[in-house]
């Protein structure tokens, strides 16, 4: 479900609302109760949920699960800037 951003034209109150794509846009402002709420055009917002498909999918071989296995990504660089 996308996160929509709204602004009231009457009082300037802004809010975000998690809604289904098929849901009707909000119209009533929760701050001043005016019928002046309008949906803003902004960058798409989304929420990652679940077991971490973004962490494990589309990776092959030794690149899978680098963050959790103490791989090269976890090692700090040495004094000369090279990975230890």
DSSP file (Angstrom, degrees, kcal/mol; ACC not computed):
  #  RESIDUE AA STRUCTURE BP1 BP2  ACC     N-H-->O    O-->H-N    N-H-->O    O-->H-N    TCO  KAPPA ALPHA  PHI   PSI    X-CA   Y-CA   Z-CA
    1    1 A X              0   0    0      0, 0.0    46,-0.3     0, 0.0    19,-0.2   0.000 360.0 360.0 360.0 135.8    0.0    0.0    0.0
    2    2 A X  E     -A   19   0A   0     17,-0.6    17,-2.1    44,-0.1     2,-0.6  -0.401 360.0-125.9 -78.4 157.9    1.3    3.4   -0.8
    3    3 A X  E     -AB  18  45A   0     42,-1.2    42,-0.5    15,-0.2     2,-0.3  -0.929  28.1-157.4-103.7 117.9    1.8    6.3    1.6
    4    4 A X  E     -A   17   0A   0     13,-3.0    13,-2.8    -2,-0.6     2,-0.4  -0.721   5.7-141.7 -99.2 147.6    0.0    9.4    0.5
    5    5 A X  E     -A   16   0A   0     35,-0.4    35,-3.2    -2,-0.3     2,-0.3  -0.909  20.6-172.8-109.6 134.2    0.8   13.0    1.6
    6    6 A X  E     -AC  15  39A   0      9,-3.1     9,-2.0    -2,-0.4     2,-0.3  -0.889  10.0-166.7-125.6 154.6   -2.0   15.5    2.1
    7    7 A X  E     -AC  14  38A   0     31,-2.3    31,-2.3    -2,-0.3     2,-0.5  -0.995  21.2-129.2-140.6 138.1   -2.2   19.2    2.9
    8    8 A X  E  >  - C   0  37A   0      5,-2.5     4,-1.6    -2,-0.3    29,-0.2  -0.737   8.1-156.4 -86.1 127.6   -5.1   21.3    4.1
    9    9 A X  T  4 S+     0   0    0     27,-2.4    -1,-0.1    -2,-0.5    28,-0.1   0.716  91.5  52.0 -74.1 -20.8   -5.7   24.4    2.0
   10   10 A X  T  4 S+     0   0    0     26,-0.1    -1,-0.2     3,-0.1    27,-0.0   0.930 130.0   7.7 -81.9 -48.5   -7.5   26.1    4.9
   11   11 A X  T  4 S-     0   0    0      2,-0.1    -2,-0.2    23,-0.1    -1,-0.1   0.548  92.2-119.6-115.5  -9.9   -5.0   25.7    7.7
   12   12 A X     <  +     0   0    0     -4,-1.6    -3,-0.1     1,-0.3     2,-0.1   0.482  54.2 158.0  85.3   2.1   -1.8   24.3    6.1
   13   13 A X        -     0   0    0     -6,-0.1    -5,-2.5     1,-0.0     2,-0.3  -0.375  24.4-158.0 -61.7 135.3   -1.8   21.1    8.2
   14   14 A X  E     +A    7   0A   0     -7,-0.2     2,-0.3    -2,-0.1    -7,-0.2  -0.910  17.2 164.0-117.9 146.6    0.1   18.3    6.5
   15   15 A X  E     -A    6   0A   0     -9,-2.0    -9,-3.1    -2,-0.3     2,-0.4  -0.979  28.6-132.8-153.5 162.7   -0.2   14.6    7.1
   16   16 A X  E     -A    5   0A   0     -2,-0.3     2,-0.4   -11,-0.2   -11,-0.2  -0.936  21.1-169.5-118.0 144.4    0.7   11.2    5.6
   17   17 A X  E     -A    4   0A   0    -13,-2.8   -13,-3.0    -2,-0.4     2,-0.7  -0.992  21.2-137.1-140.1 128.8   -1.7    8.3    5.3
   18   18 A X  E     +A    3   0A   0     -2,-0.4     2,-0.3   -15,-0.2   -15,-0.2  -0.767  44.6 159.9 -82.8 114.9   -1.2    4.7    4.4
   19   19 A X  E     -A    2   0A   0    -17,-2.1   -17,-0.6    -2,-0.7     2,-0.1  -0.939  44.3-101.9-137.8 156.2   -4.0    3.8    2.0
   20   20 A X    >   -     0   0    0     -2,-0.3     3,-1.1   -19,-0.2     0, 0.0  -0.431  35.9-118.6 -68.6 153.1   -5.0    1.3   -0.7
   21   21 A X  T 3  S+     0   0    0      1,-0.3    -1,-0.1    -2,-0.1    -2,-0.0   0.860 116.0  52.6 -61.5 -34.8   -4.6    2.6   -4.3
   22   22 A X  T 3  S+     0   0    0      2,-0.1    -1,-0.3     0, 0.0     2,-0.1   0.548  86.9 110.6 -80.0  -7.2   -8.3    2.1   -4.8
   23   23 A X  S <  S-     0   0    0     -3,-1.1     2,-0.1     1,-0.1     3,-0.1  -0.376  76.3-109.0 -70.4 145.5   -9.2    4.1   -1.7
   24   24 A X        -     0   0    0      1,-0.1    -1,-0.1    -2,-0.1     3,-0.1  -0.472  42.0 -99.7 -69.0 142.9  -10.9    7.5   -2.2
   25   25 A X        -     0   0    0     -2,-0.1    -1,-0.1     1,-0.1     2,-0.1  -0.313  42.1-102.5 -61.8 147.7   -8.7   10.5   -1.3
   26   26 A X        +     0   0    0      1,-0.1    -1,-0.1    -3,-0.1    13,-0.1  -0.395  38.7 176.4 -67.8 149.4   -9.2   12.1    2.1
   27   27 A X        +     0   0    0      1,-0.1    10,-2.2    -3,-0.1     2,-0.5   0.636  53.1  76.4-125.0 -32.4  -11.2   15.3    2.2
   28   28 A X  S    S-     0   0    0      7,-0.2     2,-0.3     8,-0.2     7,-0.2  -0.749  74.6-130.8 -94.3 127.6  -11.7   16.4    5.8
   29   29 A X     >  -     0   0    0      5,-2.7     4,-1.5    -2,-0.5   -15,-0.0  -0.569   5.8-150.4 -73.6 129.1   -8.8   17.9    7.7
   30   30 A X  T  4 S+     0   0    0     -2,-0.3    -1,-0.1     2,-0.2    -2,-0.0   0.715  94.0  49.9 -72.8 -18.4   -8.2   16.3   11.1
   31   31 A X  T  4 S+     0   0    0      3,-0.1    -1,-0.2     1,-0.1    -2,-0.0   0.932 131.8   8.8 -84.5 -50.9   -6.8   19.6   12.5
   32   32 A X  T  4 S-     0   0    0      2,-0.1    -2,-0.2   -19,-0.0     3,-0.1   0.465  89.9-129.9-112.3  -3.9   -9.4   22.2   11.5
   33   33 A X     <  +     0   0    0     -4,-1.5     2,-0.1     1,-0.2    -3,-0.1   0.618  56.9 145.6  64.2  16.1  -12.2   19.8   10.2
   34   34 A X        -     0   0    0      1,-0.1    -5,-2.7    -6,-0.1     2,-0.9  -0.461  60.6-121.4 -78.9 156.8  -12.5   21.8    7.0
   35   35 A X  S    S+     0   0    0     -7,-0.2    -7,-0.2     1,-0.2    -1,-0.1  -0.339  86.5 101.5 -91.3  50.9  -13.3   20.1    3.7
   36   36 A X        +     0   0    0     -2,-0.9   -27,-2.4     2,-0.0     2,-0.3   0.122  39.4 131.3-124.8  18.6  -10.1   21.4    2.1
   37   37 A X  E     -C    8   0A   0    -10,-2.2     2,-0.4    -3,-0.3   -29,-0.2  -0.590  31.5-177.0 -78.9 132.7   -7.7   18.5    2.2
   38   38 A X  E     -C    7   0A   0    -31,-2.3   -31,-2.3    -2,-0.3     2,-0.3  -0.981  28.0-115.0-132.3 145.6   -5.9   17.8   -1.0
   39   39 A X  E     -C    6   0A   0     -2,-0.4   -33,-0.3   -33,-0.2     2,-0.2  -0.591  32.4-139.2 -77.9 133.4   -3.4   15.0   -2.0
   40   40 A X        -     0   0    0    -35,-3.2     2,-0.7    -2,-0.3   -35,-0.4  -0.597  11.8-121.4 -91.0 153.5    0.1   16.3   -2.8
   41   41 A X        +     0   0    0     -2,-0.2     2,-0.3   -37,-0.1     3,-0.0  -0.866  55.4 140.9 -92.6 117.3    2.2   15.1   -5.6
   42   42 A X        -     0   0    0     -2,-0.7     3,-0.1   -37,-0.0   -37,-0.0  -0.860  56.4 -58.6-146.6 177.5    5.4   13.8   -4.0
   43   43 A X        -     0   0    0     -2,-0.3     2,-0.1     1,-0.1    -1,-0.0  -0.339  67.9 -95.3 -61.7 143.4    8.0   11.0   -4.2
   44   44 A X        -     0   0    0    -42,-0.0     2,-0.4     1,-0.0    -1,-0.1  -0.387  40.2-155.0 -63.6 134.3    6.5    7.6   -3.8
   45   45 A X  B     +B    3   0A   0    -42,-0.5   -42,-1.2    -2,-0.1     2,-0.3  -0.893  19.1 166.4-110.2 143.1    6.6    6.3   -0.3
   46   46 A X        -     0   0    0     -2,-0.4     2,-0.5   -44,-0.2   -44,-0.1  -0.973  27.9-130.6-150.6 164.2    6.6    2.6    0.5
   47   47 A X        -     0   0    0    -46,-0.3     2,-0.4    -2,-0.3    -2,-0.0  -0.973  15.4-139.7-122.8 127.9    7.3    0.3    3.4
   48   48 A X        +     0   0    0     -2,-0.5     2,-0.3     2,-0.0    -2,-0.0  -0.727  33.4 166.5 -84.2 130.4    9.5   -2.8    3.3
   49   49 A X        +     0   0    0     -2,-0.4     4,-0.3     0, 0.0     2,-0.2  -0.965  27.0  40.7-141.3 156.7    8.0   -5.7    5.2
   50   50 A X  S    S-     0   0    0     -2,-0.3    -2,-0.0     1,-0.2     0, 0.0  -0.671 102.3 -28.2 109.2-161.6    8.7   -9.4    5.5
   51   51 A X  S    S-     0   0    0     -2,-0.2    -1,-0.2     1,-0.1     0, 0.0   0.417  95.8 -87.1 -80.3   0.7   11.6  -11.6    5.6
   52   52 A X    >>  +     0   0    0     -3,-0.2     3,-1.7     3,-0.1     4,-1.6   0.879  55.8 168.8 100.6  45.3   14.0   -9.4    3.6
   53   53 A X  H 3> S+     0   0    0      1,-0.3     4,-2.3    -4,-0.3    -3,-0.1   0.841  82.6  58.6 -55.7 -33.3   13.5  -10.2   -0.1
   54   54 A X  H 34 S+     0   0    0      1,-0.2    -1,-0.3     2,-0.2    -2,-0.0   0.717 107.8  47.5 -69.4 -20.6   15.6   -7.1   -0.8
   55   55 A X  H <4 S+     0   0    0     -3,-1.7    10,-0.6    10,-0.0    11,-0.2   0.831 126.2  21.4 -87.3 -36.5   18.4   -8.6    1.2
   56   56 A X  H >< S+     0   0    0     -4,-1.6     3,-0.9     8,-0.1    -2,-0.2   0.746  99.7  88.3-110.4 -28.7   18.5  -12.1   -0.3
   57   57 A X  T 3< S+     0   0    0     -4,-2.3     3,-0.1    -5,-0.3     0, 0.0  -0.353  89.7  20.5 -75.6 155.2   16.8  -12.1   -3.7
   58   58 A X  T 3  S+     0   0    0      1,-0.2     2,-0.4    -2,-0.1    -1,-0.2   0.609  97.0 112.1  65.8  14.9   18.7  -11.4   -6.9
   59   59 A X    <   -     0   0    0     -3,-0.9     2,-0.3     2,-0.0    -1,-0.2  -0.911  49.7-160.2-114.0 146.4   22.0  -12.2   -5.4
   60   60 A X    >   -     0   0    0     -2,-0.4     3,-2.0    -3,-0.1     4,-0.2  -0.889  44.3 -23.9-126.0 156.2   24.0  -15.2   -6.4
   61   61 A X  G >  S-     0   0    0     -2,-0.3     3,-1.2     1,-0.3    -2,-0.0  -0.160 126.5  -0.1  54.5-127.9   26.8  -17.3   -4.9
   62   62 A X  G 3  S+     0   0    0      1,-0.2    -1,-0.3     3,-0.0    -3,-0.0   0.548 121.9  72.7 -75.3  -7.9   29.1  -15.6   -2.4
   63   63 A X  G X  S+     0   0    0     -3,-2.0     3,-0.8     2,-0.1    -1,-0.2   0.630  72.5 107.6 -81.8 -12.9   27.1  -12.3   -2.6
   64   64 A X  T <  S-     0   0    0     -3,-1.2    -8,-0.1     1,-0.2    -7,-0.1  -0.438  90.9  -5.3 -69.5 136.4   24.1  -13.7   -0.7
   65   65 A X  T 3> S+     0   0    0    -10,-0.6     4,-0.9    -2,-0.1     3,-0.2   0.833  74.2 159.5  54.4  43.9   23.5  -12.5    2.9
   66   66 A X  T X4> +     0   0    0     -3,-0.8     5,-1.4   -11,-0.2     3,-0.5   0.884  68.8  56.0 -61.6 -39.1   26.7  -10.5    3.2
   67   67 A X  T 345S+     0   0    0      1,-0.2     3,-0.4     2,-0.1    -1,-0.2   0.849 112.1  39.8 -66.1 -35.1   25.4   -8.4    6.1
   68   68 A X  T 345S+     0   0    0     -3,-0.2    -1,-0.2     1,-0.2    -2,-0.2   0.552 109.6  57.3 -93.8  -7.3   24.6  -11.3    8.3
   69   69 A X  T <<5S-     0   0    0     -4,-0.9    -1,-0.2    -3,-0.5    -2,-0.1   0.318 106.1-109.3-109.6   8.0   27.6  -13.6    7.7
   70   70 A X  T   5 +     0   0    0     -4,-0.4    -3,-0.1    -3,-0.4    -4,-0.1   0.866  63.2 160.9  69.2  35.1   30.5  -11.3    8.6
   71   71 A X    > < -     0   0    0     -5,-1.4     3,-1.6    -6,-0.2     4,-0.5   0.106  60.3 -70.2 -75.8-166.7   31.6  -11.0    5.0
   72   72 A X  G >  S+     0   0    0      1,-0.3     3,-1.0     2,-0.2    12,-0.1   0.783 127.0  67.5 -59.2 -29.5   33.9   -8.4    3.5
   73   73 A X  G 3  S+     0   0    0      1,-0.2    -1,-0.3    -7,-0.1    -6,-0.1   0.766  98.3  53.1 -64.9 -24.5   31.2   -5.7    3.9
   74   74 A X  G <  S+     0   0    0     -3,-1.6     2,-0.3    -8,-0.2    -1,-0.2   0.633  87.2  98.2 -86.0 -14.7   31.6   -5.9    7.7
   75   75 A X  S <  S-     0   0    0     -3,-1.0     2,-0.2    -4,-0.5    -4,-0.0  -0.556  70.7-130.2 -83.0 136.8   35.4   -5.4    7.8
   76   76 A X        -     0   0    0     -2,-0.3     8,-1.3     1,-0.1     2,-0.1  -0.511  28.8-103.3 -80.6 149.1   36.7   -1.9    8.5
   77   77 A X  B     -D   83   0B   0      6,-0.2     6,-0.3    -2,-0.2    -1,-0.1  -0.407  35.9-122.4 -70.4 150.7   39.4   -0.4    6.3
   78   78 A X    >   -     0   0    0      4,-3.8     3,-1.9    -2,-0.1    -1,-0.1  -0.137  39.7 -81.7 -81.5-175.6   43.0   -0.4    7.6
   79   79 A X  T 3  S+     0   0    0      1,-0.3    -2,-0.1     2,-0.1    -1,-0.1   0.840 130.5  53.2 -58.8 -35.3   45.2    2.7    8.0
   80   80 A X  T 3  S-     0   0    0      2,-0.1    -1,-0.3     1,-0.1     3,-0.1   0.439 121.2-106.4 -83.3   2.9   46.1    2.8    4.3
   81   81 A X  S <  S+     0   0    0     -3,-1.9     2,-0.2     1,-0.3    -2,-0.1   0.349  80.5 124.3  94.0  -6.2   42.4    2.7    3.3
   82   82 A X  S    S-     0   0    0      1,-0.1    -4,-3.8    -5,-0.1    -1,-0.3  -0.587  70.4 -99.6 -86.8 151.7   42.3   -1.0    2.1
   83   83 A X  B      D   77   0B   0     -6,-0.3    -6,-0.2    -2,-0.2    -7,-0.1  -0.441 360.0 360.0 -68.4 141.0   39.9   -3.4    3.5
   84   84 A X              0   0    0     -8,-1.3    -1,-0.1    -2,-0.1    -7,-0.1   0.466 360.0 360.0 -79.6 360.0   41.4   -5.7    6.2
